């Protein structure tokens, strides 16, 4: 009887060891109140989920100069690691600079601007990383885009966690609880965030390539616009849900509520608070589920066998 090769499960070890390290550093910080441990808590907690997902994706596809379909591929482990680290750092930095120019008083404009900037910056990072590839296939683009997006998410979560820590003027215990809640929430939602959106756009970028060269096409622009919309709905789910709850309950606040600072809205009743929570969940689910379905569909369609050509019907699994 032929022995069946056991598939590697490196991502399980990354997840398990990461969780253990995070638990140890959190416990040590809780017991000692030594602020020197704070960077470790932030770093491990912010990178655990994005890094695990990246390792899972790389390990699943076994990239080493050829694609899983045995077609030539320019993706290598080193290129994907560079995508996670360098694109994540530069993407967050460039986005922060550009987002500082956005008007903060208009909620809808601000969140739309954030979505446009971040999706454009991540797309530019993918383009830069893939500018010298000899061939392009949708699947390679989706893998590279996912690693860029996960890297962006990791560094963004670290920044948000640190920001919440220094702005929360509460007791030490409440400081730590606020930090842990932020890391937990963002880590739990990582699979349906930046990595997913960038994978869709990067897949379209690679599928639009012709003659082994990347190019801008209406097809790419359409997918980029969809990613911007999904990103906007996700980020603005709170303000959108609050404004909708006010409108549904006949509160004297119009849809113009979206264009003022959310802190200027009247205090909500208990019923409105519950309605906001329900509506926000629905908006986030309504953003995540279509993105997941599209990613699965495009992945199955992405078995392009000709360099730079999008797959046709025969590319479906």
PyMOL commands that set and color helices and strands:
alter all, ss='L'
color gray80, all
select helices_A, chain A and resi 10-32+35-61+77-99+107-129+138-167+172-192+194-207+218-235+237-248+255-259+262-264+270-301+313-315
alter helices_A, ss='H'
color red, helices_A
deselect
rebuild
show_as cartoon
